[in-house]
Amino acid sequence: MSDNAIFAKKPDLALAQHKFELLNGPPEHHGDALKALLAGIKEDKMVAFYKQLVAEKVVEADAALAKELEEASATELATLDKNIEEAKEEHGDLEQNESAIHRAVFLAQIGEEDKAHEAYEEILGRTTTTLNQKLDIVFGKLRLALFYYRPQIVQREIERAHELVDRGGDWDRRNRLKAFECVWRTSQRQFKEASQLFIDCLSTYSSPELMSLTDFVCHGALACAVVMPRSEIKKRVIDAPEVVEVINHIPNVDKLLRALYDCRYADFFKAPAAIETDHLKVSRYLYAHRRFYTREMRIRGYAQLLESYLSLTISSMAEAFGVTEEFIDKELAHFVAAGRLHCVIDKVGGIVETNRPDLKNAQYQTTIKQGDLLLNRIQKLSGIISM
C-alpha cells in the first residue's frame, strides 16, 4: 500500500491506554488521561468509540461533541465512497484496492470495529490484492484487535501474518511483526518467548505506532529480567545501545536489572515494588500479571543467591535482602512447599541447605552415554574399512 503512514497509526493505541488509565490507573492520572482521550477522539472523528465510552460510563455524554463527530465522520465516509467509485471508473485493480483499504482503515479509526473487520476481510478475499496489501490489512486487523483487546483475534492475526511473511514479506514488516508479537507475548505471560522476540528486533525497532521505544524497552526488559540467565542480561539488555538510549526514562527498570546482575539483593528486593507501581499497574498489557511478576522476581532473587552456596544461615539471607529473619523464613517455606525453590530449612539450626537437582552430574552421565555410542560407531566403521 502506498500510504503506510495511515495504516501505521489508526486506530491510535495510545487512546486505548488512556481509557485503561481512566478505569484502572491511579486517581492522579485521571485528569490527563481524560483530556488526552477526548482530544484523540475529536481529532480522529471517533464517533462509534465515543458512543461506546459513554455507554460504558467511562466519559460523560456530550450531545454537541457527539453531533460534531457524527457529521465529521459522515463527511469523511462520503469522500472515501466517492474515491472508491472514481477508482472503479478511472483506475486499475491496485488503486481500487487502495481506495477500499483507506475506507476500512477509517472505519477502524472511528471505532466501527465489526464493520472494519468485515471490510478488511472483503479486501483480503479479492484475487487482485497483493501480498504487501494483505500484510498491511492483517496488521490493521491486528492493531484493531489490540485496541479492543480481543485475544482470539490477535492470536489468529499473528498466525496469519506469519504465514504471509513467510511467503515473501519484506524486512520492515517482518520486524514489525516481531515487535507486535513481543508485546502480545508479555500480555499473555509468555516471558521467555517475549524476551527472545525483544532481543531479535530491539536494534531495528521501527514500530512507534505500537508504542514508543521507551515503553517497548520497558516491556521487553521486564520480560528478560524474569527469564534471561544472569550471564546474558548485561550484554544483551543492560549494555544494548537502544536500552542505554532510553533507560534514564525508566530508572526503576535500570535499578532492577543492575541489582540483579550485581547481586545487590537488598536493592533488588526493593525494585519490584517500584516496578509494580510505576509500570505494571499502568500498563494495559501487564496489569493482570503484576502480582505474578513481583512474586517471580522474588523467587529469582532467592534462587540466584542460593545457587552460590551449599548452605547459608537464615540471618545472612535476611541481611542480604534487607528484611527480617521471620520474613525470609516465611517466604522460603512458602516457595519450598510450592516446589519453586530447591532447599531445606533447618529451623533449629537457623540454616538453609540447598538440594537443587544435580544438573552437572546429569550432564556428566549424558556425556558418558554419548561417548560410548560414538566409540561403538567408530569401532564398527573401523571394521568396515579394514575389510
GIFENWO-V174132 format. One record per helix or strand of 2 or more residues. SS is the DSSP state (@ for helix, = for strand). FROM is the first residue (numbers start at 1). TO is the last residue. If there is no record, write none. Layout:
BEGIN
SS|FROM|TO + SS|FROM|TO
END
This chain:
BEGIN
@|4|9 + @|13|24 + @|27|43 + @|47|55 + @|63|90 + @|93|110 + @|113|124 + @|131|148 + @|151|166 + @|171|187 + @|191|202 + @|213|227 + @|230|238 + @|241|249 + @|251|262 + @|265|278 + @|280|282 + @|287|306 + =|311|313 + @|314|321 + @|325|337 + =|343|346 + =|351|354 + @|359|386
END
